[in-house]
Amino acid sequence: MFGRHKKIRKEIDQELLSNIRTLKHEWETLNTIINQSIEPSDEGLTELALVKAKYFYLLREARFRQINALS
């Protein structure tokens, strides 16, 4: 019974790390596009802020769960 919970927790932790990596890549890509734009759109800036907020939220969640990429 308890082994099952550990397995589920590990799967969720791996999914969280995967989402963090994906959002980091998306944030860096959007940031590059915005920085190279002469006149960035409001929608682009809003999307960048949203992705950044999601990324930092997931980082806080990972810190709370005491997981990192090496575990």
NUPAMAR-381236 format. One record per residue: residue in three letters; x, y, z of N, C-alpha, C, O in turn. Coordinates in steps of 0.2 Angstrom, whole numbers, padded with zeros to 4 digits, always signed. Each point is the difference from the previous one (the first is absolute). Layout:
N
alaXYZXYZXYZXYZ...
REM end
This chain:
71
met+0004-0006+0000-0004+0006+0000+0004+0006+0000-0001+0005-0004phe+0006-0005+0008+0005+0006+0001+0004+0001-0006+0002+0005-0002gly+0000-0011-0001+0005+0000-0006-0004+0003-0006+0003+0004-0004arg-0009-0005+0004-0004+0003-0006+0000+0008+0000+0001+0003-0005his-0002+0000+0011+0000+0007+0001+0007+0003-0002+0000+0005-0003lys+0005-0009+0005+0007+0003-0002+0001+0000-0007+0003+0004-0003lys-0006-0010-0001+0001+0000-0007-0004+0006-0003+0002+0003-0005ile-0008-0002+0007-0004+0005-0003+0003+0007+0002+0000+0004-0005arg+0003-0003+0010+0003+0006+0002+0006+0001-0005+0001+0006-0002lys+0003-0011+0001+0006+0000-0005-0002+0002-0007+0003+0004-0003glu-0009-0007+0001-0002+0002-0007-0003+0007+0000+0002+0004-0005ile-0005-0001+0010-0002+0007+0000+0006+0004+0001+0000+0005-0004asp+0005-0006+0008+0006+0004+0000+0003+0000-0007+0003+0005-0002gln-0002-0011-0001+0003+0000-0007-0004+0005-0005+0003+0003-0004glu-0010-0004+0004-0004+0004-0004+0001+0008+0002+0000+0004-0005leu+0001-0003+0011+0001+0007+0002+0007+0003-0003+0000+0005-0002leu+0005-0009+0003+0006+0002-0003+0000+0000-0008+0003+0005-0002ser-0007-0009-0001-0001+0001-0007-0003+0006-0002+0002+0004-0005asn-0007-0002+0009-0004+0006-0002+0004+0006+0002+0000+0005-0004ile+0005-0005+0009+0004+0005+0001+0005+0001-0006+0001+0006-0002arg+0002-0011+0000+0004+0000-0006-0003+0003-0006+0003+0005-0004thr-0009-0007+0003-0004+0002-0006-0002+0008+0000+0001+0004-0004leu-0003-0002+0010-0001+0007+0001+0006+0004+0000-0001+0006-0003lys+0006-0008+0005+0007+0004+0000+0002+0001-0007+0001+0005-0002his-0002-0010-0002+0002+0000-0008-0005+0005-0003+0002+0004-0004glu-0009-0005+0006-0005+0005-0003+0002+0007+0002-0001+0005-0004trp+0002-0004+0010+0002+0007+0003+0006+0003-0004+0000+0006-0002glu+0005-0010+0001+0006+0002-0003-0001+0002-0007+0002+0005-0003thr-0006-0009-0001-0002+0001-0007-0004+0007+0000+0002+0004-0004leu-0007-0004+0008-0004+0006+0000+0004+0007+0001-0001+0005-0003asn+0005-0006+0008+0004+0006+0002+0005+0002-0006+0001+0006-0001thr+0002-0011-0002+0004+0002-0006-0004+0003-0005+0002+0005-0003ile-0008-0007+0001-0004+0003-0005-0002+0007+0002+0001+0004-0004ile-0003-0003+0010-0002+0007+0003+0006+0004+0000+0000+0006-0003asn+0006-0008+0005+0006+0004+0000+0002+0002-0008+0003+0005-0001gln-0004-0009-0003+0002+0001-0007-0006+0004-0004+0002+0003-0005ser-0007-0002+0008-0006+0004-0003+0001+0007+0000+0003+0003+0006ile-0004+0001-0011+0000+0007+0000-0005+0003+0005+0001+0004+0004glu-0007-0007-0005-0006+0003+0004-0004-0006+0002-0004-0003-0004pro+0006+0000+0010-0004-0006+0002-0007+0001+0001-0002+0006+0003ser-0002-0011-0005-0008+0001+0001-0001-0001+0008+0003-0003+0004asp-0009+0006-0003-0003-0001+0007-0001-0007+0002+0001-0003+0005glu-0004-0001-0010-0001-0007+0000+0006-0004+0002+0000-0005+0004gly+0006+0007-0008+0006-0004+0001+0003+0002+0007+0002-0005+0003leu-0003+0011-0001+0003+0001+0007-0004-0003+0006+0002-0002+0005thr-0009+0001-0007-0004-0003+0005+0001-0007+0000+0001-0003+0006glu+0000+0000-0011+0002-0007-0001+0007-0002+0004+0000-0005+0003leu+0005+0010-0004+0006-0001+0003-0001+0000+0008+0003-0004+0003ala-0007+0009-0001-0001+0001+0007-0003-0006+0003+0001-0003+0006leu-0006+0000-0010-0004-0006+0003+0005-0006+0000+0000-0004+0005val+0004+0003-0010+0005-0006+0000+0005+0001+0006+0001-0005+0003lys+0001+0011-0002+0005+0001+0005-0003-0001+0007+0003-0003+0004ala-0010+0005-0003-0003-0001+0006-0001-0008+0001+0001-0002+0006lys-0003-0002-0011-0001-0007+0001+0007-0003+0002+0000-0005+0004tyr+0005+0007-0008+0007-0003+0001+0002+0001+0008+0002-0005+0003phe-0003+0011-0001+0002+0001+0007-0004-0003+0005+0002-0002+0006tyr-0009+0001-0008-0004-0004+0005+0002-0007+0000+0000-0003+0006leu+0001+0000-0011+0003-0007+0000+0006-0001+0003+0001-0005+0004leu+0004+0010-0004+0006+0000+0004-0001+0000+0007+0003-0004+0004arg-0008+0008-0002-0002+0001+0007-0003-0007+0003+0002-0002+0005glu-0006-0001-0010-0003-0006+0002+0005-0006+0001+0000-0004+0004ala+0005+0004-0009+0006-0005+0001+0004+0001+0006+0002-0005+0003arg-0001+0011-0001+0004+0002+0006-0004-0003+0006+0003-0002+0005phe-0010+0004-0005-0004-0002+0005+0000-0008+0001+0000-0003+0006arg+0000-0001-0012+0000-0007+0000+0007-0003+0001+0001-0006+0001gln+0004+0011+0000+0007-0002+0001+0003-0005-0006+0002-0005+0002ile-0004+0007-0008+0003-0004-0006+0004+0004-0004+0000+0006+0000asn+0005-0009-0003+0004+0003-0005+0002-0004-0006-0002-0006+0000ala+0005+0008-0005+0001-0004-0006+0005-0005+0001+0000-0005-0003leu+0004+0005+0009+0005-0005+0001-0003-0006+0004+0003-0006+0000ser-0009+0007+0003-0003-0006+0004-0004-0005-0004-0002-0005+0003
REM end
